[in-house]
Amino acid sequence: MNPFDFGADYTCGMGKGTKVAVVVTGLVVGVIALAFFAKLAGLLDVTYTVEREDITPPKVEDLLADDKLADKNPSFDPALIDSRPFGEPGNQWQINASAAVIRLDVPAIRDDSEEPLRRLYPNFAEAAKAMKAAGLPVLPSVNLIGGKAKQFDDGLYAAIDTWAVQNDEGGVRDVEKLVRQVLTELNPGGEPYAWLWGSLEAGGLASPDEHTRRPPLAEKYVAAFLANESASTPVGFYVWNENLQRVFRFLRYLQQPIPSRQLADAIARVVGADPEWRSQYQRMLELYAGMTNPFVALNLLALADAANVGKSLDEIAKAAGVRRATVHFLPYSDNRETALFERLYPTGAPAHADLMRDFIRAIRGGTLELTPREGAGWYEYQIYALETFLLPERGTEHAKLLLTKQYKLRMLEAFKAMVTKTRETHIRQSDLAVGSAAAPPAEGLAPRLRCEPNPTYYLRIARSYAFVQKLLLSQVQDLNAIRGARESGPRGLPLGDELEHMRMLFYGLHLVSCEDIGMAAQTLPGEIDQPDYLRVLASKWLEQWESDVDLAADTRVAVPVYVMPGEYTRFWCTVGVRAMKLTASYAKAPTWRPMAADGAPAAEWTAMESWRMQAGNWILLGDEFAEVERQGDLPLTRKELRDICNHHGSKQAIIEALQR
């Protein structure tokens, strides 16, 4: 990608919205064989290495400005004809919006007659039902579509974590089995044995018979881990069932720093001495570095490396390029926001600090790049997909969309919420559109949007699924032997089929969104097969989204991002679904021509008269974001957050209750 310099700051206010409409979709089960991906996967082996961070103290933000129409000059492409004819049968015209520009605005909510727009809802389905009852049309927003992805992502991660801890595939990383293997080579009376054995007890994986042979020294390690509730309390989707809670505690125990260099060296020697165990451990590390991000600290292989004998942990960490000189059986994954906050506030975030503001300022100011780095994991690709919410200039659709300041603020709020929900998925692994010669149709033409127009976001999410699909196909013998998870039980499709479906759905959403705004698809040559199928797949979902069970899931979550041990913890939260108005209109007119009869030559394209153009109005459903500070370092579970939200009607009341 070309580097750009974006120096403008922003304000974090959110405009409100005029009268509107609802559009959405349902899950279509049509899956191309997973073998297809093997041909495609190589196209996505693209990495980026740009990253800049700045710790300049906060300054007063400048207001975002409306885009200028003079800056929008898309070229006319006669081939980009909307697949949807315009007009009545017998008098249909073709639309070509390739040189058109669509203005997007979020008008204010003006009076109490629009009460459904003022409420907060626990999920997208309830919000959509309320809008429908009020006669307000809903356009699927990036939040809503991302909400569908969030439920799948949670289920995928839950399934992979469960599989990784215990699986029957020969030669792969069964983490429990690996721990038990290493224990056989450690002295049962020693502290390394006791510390590692503690992971089995913490995770509820030790049998009653094994408990009778519990090493006495294990008690202090397990007790210390359980006493650290911020680390040991299952949160996020891990509260769905008892098995996920065990998986959470087992892996979280292994993620904590090994208490001493002596213990770490002893365990590392055993892991490194056996080629099979070393390979098994390496595959475990590769899985989690790919599923979330590369690690923030050292793993056991760094100590097992003969080249590091006699070196301090600081020296080894510096050579390994990790930020923390601690050793972990399974290190936490690093991420850009954590690194930024630690640089900004090394001794504690002051009372006036707004961590989300700091994160957004660094991105908008060009001091923090979101392009995936070499070796990046799935989380980094997911966050990169949100970049154009803050920097619309970086989206290929930028020349086609004229954004008002209020709409840019709407997208800024969408970024906050969707970063929060994406991070929460990784909470355990993360470190904190035949005519005739008749007159043209009489009705006016408004932009015909089937989803909120952000083709770059949809494409980048599709590529993130392609990335994780390639990773898992290289690690798991049979993805279809696993099912993703929901709170109520297993998801309907085998994991391999559903992952392929999600990849194709988001490629299809990219194609649909491109067609809506009159833009060519931005996929690479050979990146997708059967684009017409993908377009139909996405179109059907967008027609039926209201019946998608994933959108009935409670969308309110909380995730910690900064802690001062023993004093306070900062959380990012989504406290409900809110409605806002969207108005879309042509700032530059599309062209059109009558539909030619079979065998007849096509007419010339002509510009549509301005009086024919109308505004389209919809309701967008978005997540309401809040950053709160709570005393102490206890976790904030989904249930605790949702109970508070259910007892307080407004965002401000919820924030006040959370901060008590």
N, C-alpha and C positions, 0 to 999 in steps of 0.2 A: 504494500500500500504506500501511497505518497504521504509524506508527513505534512501536516497542516498546523498552523499556529492559530489557536483560538484563545484570544486574551480576554474576551468579555466575561464579566461575572454575571450573577443572576440574583433574583430574589426568590425566596421560597414560598411566597404567597400562592394561593390557588384561586383562579377565577371560577365563578359559577355560571350556570348556564341559562332558552326559549322553547316553543312547542315542538315535539319530536316523535321518533319511531323506533321499532325493535326488530332486529334481524339476527338469526343464529343457526346452530346445527346439531346433528346427531351422529353417533359413531357408525361408520360404514365398515363392515368387515369384508375387505377385499385385499388380499395380501399377496404380493409377488414373492416368489421363493427367495429365501435368504441367500441362496447362492449368487443371486444377482449382485449382492453387495460386494462380493469378493472382487468382481470386475471393476467396481466403482471406487473401492476404498482407497486405492492408490492416489486418486485425484485429490484427496483431502490431506495428504501428507505435507501440508503447508505450515510453516512456523514463522513466527515473527520474533524479533529480539529487541524491539524498541521499548524502553521504559525510562521515564524521568520522574523524579519526585522532588518536591520543594517543601520546605517547612516555613515559608514566609508567614508571619502572623496574619490573622484575618484582617481584612479591610472592608470598608462599606461596599456593598454590592451595587453594581449598576443595574438598572432595569433592563430586562429583555426587551427587544424592539420587534415591531412587526416586520416581516420580510417585505422587501421592495419588489414590486412587480417588474420594474425595469431590469432587475437582476435575473429574471426567469425567462429564458429563451430556448425552450426545447425545440429540437428540429422536427420537421414533418417527415414521417415515414409512411409511405402509401401502403405498406404491407401490414401495419398494425391496425387492423380492422376489428372492432369489437365483435365478438361472436354472437352477441345478442342484438338482433334487428330491432329497430325502433319504429313504433307506429302500429296501426291495426293491420290484421291480415288483409292482403290485397292492396295495401298502401304502406309498405315497409321500406325504411331507409336504413342505410348503413352509417355507422358512426366511426369516425377516426379521431381519437383524442390525443394523438401523438404530439401535436403542437399546442395542446390546451394546457392550461394551468388551473389547478383547483385550489381555492382558498378555503382553509380550515380555521374555524373559530369556535370558541366555547362561550356562548352568551351567558349573561348573568341570570340567576333565578330571582324573579322580581317580587313575587307575592306568595301569600299563604295558600293560594289555590293550587300551587304546585307542591303540596306537602309531600307526596311520595318521593320527590327529588331531594328532600331535606333529610330523610331518614337514613340510618345505617342498617344494613342487612347482614346476616351471618354468612350468606353464600350467594353466588350468582343466580341460582335457580329461584330463590325467594325474591331477590331484587327484580328479576325479569318478570316473575308472576305479578308483582305489584305494578310494574310499569305497564304490562299488558292490560291489567284491570283498569288502569287509569287512561287507557287509550293512547299510550305513548310508545312509539316504535323504537325498538332497540337494535342498534348496530353492534355486532360483536367487536369488542374492544381488544386491544393488545392485552389488557389485564385479564379479560375473560378467556381469551385463547391461551394465554399463559397460565391461567388457572387450570385449564384442562391438562396442560403439560405438567404442572406442579403435582397433580394427583398421580399421574403416570410416573413421574420422576421419583416421588416418594416410594411408590410401590416397587420400582426397579431397584432403588438403593437398598430397600428393606430385603428384597429377595436375594440380592448379591451378597449382602452382609451375612444373611443366614446361611447361604450356600458356602461362603468362604470359611465360615467357622466350622461347619460340619458338612462334608460331601463325600460321595463314594467313588469319585473319579480317581483313577490311579495316577500318581505322579503330579498331582496339582496341589495347590496350597490349601490343605485342610488345616486351619490354624490350630484347632484343638489338638489334632494328631501331632502336629509339629511340636507344640508345647510338651506333650507327653513324651515324645521321642527325646527331646533335649533333657527332660528330667531324668531319663534313664542313665544319662552320662554325668549327672551332677551328684555330688555327695549329699545323701539324704539328711545329713546332720548339719549341712552348711547353710549360710544365709542366701546364697544364690538360688539354691533349691527351694528354700522357704518362700522367697519373693516370687519366683515363677509359679510355684504351686498355688500361691494365693490367687492367681488369675482364674484357676478352675473353681475355687470356692466363691470368689466374687461373682463369677458368671453362673453359679449354680450348676456347674458341669461335673462336680465331684460326686461320686456315688456315695451312698451311706457307708459302704464298706471302706471306701477310700478315706472317709472322714475319721474312721477309727485309727487310721495311720497318719493323721494330719500332723505335719511337722510343727512342733511347738512354736517355733519362731515365726510361722506364717500368721499367727494371730495378730501380731502388731502391724504387719503390712496390710492385712485385710481391713482391720479396724481403722487404720489411718486413711485408707482409700474410701471406705464407706462414710467416714466422718467428713470427708471433703465432698459435701453434697453437690456442689457446683460441678464436680467431675463425675460423681457416681450416680446421680439421679437421672433416670431415663427421661428424655424430652423428645419433642417432635413426634414423628411417626413411631418411634420406638415404644411408645406407651400403648400401641394397638393391641398387643397380646403379650402373654408371659414369655414366650420364646424370644420375641424381639427384645424384651427387657433383659433377658439373660445375655443375649448377643451384645447388647449395648454395654453392660457392665463388664463382660469378659474382654471386649476389645478396648474399652476405655481404661481398664486396669493396665493392659499392655501398652497403652499410649502414654501413661504417665512417665516422667523421667525415672530411669533406674536409679535407686537411691545413692549409689556410690560407684566410683570408677572401678573399684575392686570387683563389685558384683557384676557390673557390665562386662568387664574383661573376662570373667569366668564364663558367663553365658555366651559371649561372643566366640570364645575359643571352641566351645562345643559345636555351635552352629557352623563355624567356619571350617571345622576339621572334617566333617562328613560331606562329600561332594553332593550327595542326594539331598541332604537337609539344607545345605547352603543354596542349592538350586531352588528348592521348595520355598525357602525364606525369600529369595530374590524375586520369585514370581508373586509372592504375597505383596512385597513392596511395590512391584510394578503395577499390580492391580489397583492398589489404593492411590498411588501417585497418578494413575490415569483416571480413576473414578472421580477424584476430587482435584488435587493439584500436587506438584512436587513438595517434598517435605521441608519443614522449617528447621528441623534439628537432625542430629546424627542417628543412624541406625547401627545395628550390631556389625554389619559388614565393614563399616569404617574402622572399627577396632580390630577386626579379624585380619585386616590388610597388614601384611608384614612391613610395608613401607611406613606404617604409622606407629610402629613400636617405639616407645620412648618419647613420643610427642604428647604435648598437652592437648586437652580437648579443644582449647581455643585455637591451637595450630591446626588441628585436624578439621575443625569446623570451617576455618578460613580457607583451607585448601579445597574442601568439599563444596564451598559456596553456599553454606547454610547459615542462617542468621543466629541460631542459638547453639551454644556449645554444651548441649545436654545429650544424653544417649537414651534411646527409647527402643523397645522391642518393635513397636509400630508407631513411628513418629506422627505427629499432627501434620496436616498439610498447610502450607503457607498460602497467603493470598495478599493482594495488593492493598486492600483496605487496612488489614491488620498492620502491615509494614508501615503504612502511612501514619496511622494513629500513634504507633510507637515512636516514630520520629517527631511528630508534632508535640506529643505530650509524654515525654519520657518519665516525668516525675508525677504525673497525674493530670487528668483533664480538669480544667477549672470549671466553676459553676456555669459560666456563660458559654462553654464549649458546645458546639452542635456538630457532632461527628459526621452526620450525613452531609451537612453543608460543607464541611472540610473535604469530604470525599468528592462531592460534586464539583467544588471549586477546583480541585486539583485536575479533574478530568477536563472540565471546560476551559481551564486556563492553559492546558497543554503540558502541564508538568507531570501528569500521570497518564500513560498510555494504557488502553485496554486491549490492544491487539495481542493475541496469544503469543507468548514467548516460546522459544525452543523447548520442547519437552513439556509444554503446558498440559494440564489435565482438563477434564470435562467442565469443571466449575469455571475455569478461565474462559472457555469457549462460550459458556452460557452468559457470563457477565458481558463479554464482548458483543453478544447479540443485542444488548440493551444500549450500546453506545450512541446510536442515532437518536435516542430519546433526548439526550443532552446536546448532541452535536449533529443536528439534522443535515448540516452541510456534508457530512461524511456518508450519507446515504445516496445511492444512485438515483433515488426518486426525488432528490432535492430540487431539481429544476422543474419538477412537475407540480410541486405543492407550495402554495403561498401561505405561510403560517403566521397567524396573529400572535401577539405577545401572550394573550390569554391561553391560546392553544399550546404554546411552548411551555407555559407554566403547568398546564394539564399533563404534558408529557414528562415534565420534571417530577411531578408527583407520582406518575406511573413508574418512573425509574426507581424512586425511593422504595415503593411497595414491592416491586418485582425483584430488586436486589435482596430485600429482606427475605422474601419467600424462597428465592434460589439458595441463599445462604443457609436457610433453615433445613433444606433437604440434606445439606452436607454438614449438619450441626455436630455430629459425632466426630467426623474426620477433620473438621476445620478447626484451626487454632482460633482462639477467640477471633367489451360489450358488443320474391320477384316483384321488385318495385314496378311502379308504373309511372307514366308521365303525369299522374294526378298531382294536385297541390301537396306540399309537404304536410306531414301530420300537424294538426292544430295545437296539440298540447305542447307545453313547454318542456324543456329538458334540464334536469338537474343532474349533478354527478351521480352515477349509479354505483354506489359502494355496497359491497357485500360483507366487508369487514373493515376495521379501521386501517387506513392505508399506510402501511409500513413494510414494504416488501423486503427491505434489508433485514429487519428483525426476523421475519419468517424464514428467510434463506439461512441466516446464521444459526437459528435454532435447528433447522433441518441438518445443517452441517455438523452441529454439535451432536445430534443423534447418530449421524454417520460415524463420527469419531468414536463415540462410546460403543457403537455396534461393532466396529472394527476391533476395538480393544477386547470386547467380551468374546467375540468369535475366535480370537486368538488364545483365550484363556479357558473357556468353558467348552467341554466336548459337545454338549447338546443343550443349547439355550431353551429349547422347547420342552425340556424336562423340568424346567423351573417355571413358576408362575409369579408374577408381581403380586404385591400385597395391597390390600385395603384395610381400613380399620375393621370392616365387617367380615373380612376373610380374603381368600385368594381372588385375584382379578380374573376376568372371564377368559381371556386368551392366553395361550402359552407365551412366555416372556419373549422368545425370539420373534414370534409372529407379531406381537403387539409393538415391539421396538421397531420392526420394519414398517408397521402401519403408521406409527408416529413420525418416522422419518419421511415417509411418502406424503402424509397429511400436511406437514409443514412445507415440503417442496410444493405441494399443490396450492397451499395458501399463498405462497410467494407468486405462483403463476396467476392466481385469481386476482391478487392485489395489483400486480403489474398490469393486467388487462383492465382493471377498474380505472386506473389513472392513465392508461394509454402509454405504457412503457414496455420496452422489450424485456424479456426475462434476463436475469443477470447470472444464470448458471454457466458453469464452465463447459466447454465441449466435451461430451461424453459423460457429464456428471449425472444426468438423469436419463431414464429410458421411459418411453410411453408418456410424454407430457400430457396428452389428452386424457389419459386415464387418471393421472395425478390431479388434473384440473377438475375432473368430474368427482373424484374422491373428496376433494376439499369442498366443492360446491354443494355436494349432498350433506356434508357435515354442517356447513353454514346454513342449510335449509332446516336442519333438524337438531340444532345444538341444544335446544331447550329440554330435550329428552336425554341428554348425556348425563349419566349418573355422577360423573366426576364433578360436574358443576353444582351438584347439590351438597357437596362436602363443605363443611365449615372452613372458611378461608382465613380465619383469624389466627395469627401465629406471633410468637415473640422469639427473638434470638439475641444472645448476649454478644456485644462487640468490644467491650472494654471493661476492665475490672481493676479496682484498687483493693487488694486483698484485705478483708476485714473491715472495709469502709463502705464501698458502694460498687454497684455494677450498672453500666449503661446498656440498655436494651433498645433494639429496633423492633417495632411492633406494627402489625396491620390490625386495626381494630374494627373493621367491618367493610362492607361493600357500599359504596355511595354512587348515586346516579349524577350524571352531568349532561348538559346539552352539547350537541355538536351540530354546527351548521357548515355545510360544504356547498360552495358555488364556484362557477367557472370565472376565474379572473382573466383568462384568455380563452376565447371561444374554441370549441372543437370544430372540426370540419365534418361534412356529411354529403351523401349522395343517395339517389333512389336505388333500390335494389334492382339489379339488372335481371331481365327475364332469361331463361335458359338459352344459351347460345348467343345472346345479344352482347354487344360491347359494353363495358362499364362506362358510366358517366364520369365527368370530371368532379373532383372534390371541390366543394365550395364552403366558405366560412359560414357558420350558423349566425343568423342575425342576433344581436344582443338582446332584443326584446323577447326572444324565444327562451332565453336561459333563465332558469329558476334556481332557487336555493333548495338543497335537501336538508332535512332536519331529522336527527336521530337522538336517541339516548345512548350514551356510553356508560358502562358500568365499570367503575374503578375501585381500587383498594384505598382505604384511608390509612395513611402512615402516621406514626407517632414515635418520637424518641423520648425515652423516659429514663430517669435515674432512680434506682431503688437502693435503700440502705442494705448493707451486707453483701454477701456473695452467693446467696442461695439462688438456684435456677428459678425461672418463671415458666411453669409448664403451660401447655395449651389449655388445660382445664382451668387453671387459675386465671389465666388471661380471659378466657371466654366467660367464666362466671362473672368476672368484674364487668365485662362489656355488656352482658345480659342485664345487669342491675343498674346500669347507667346509660342514659339515652344519647348523650352528646359526646363528641370527641373530647372536649375539654373536661367534662365530668369523669370520663374514663381515665384520662391522663392524671387527673388529681387523685383518683382512687388508686391508681397503680403506683404513685409516688409516695403514698402514705407509709 
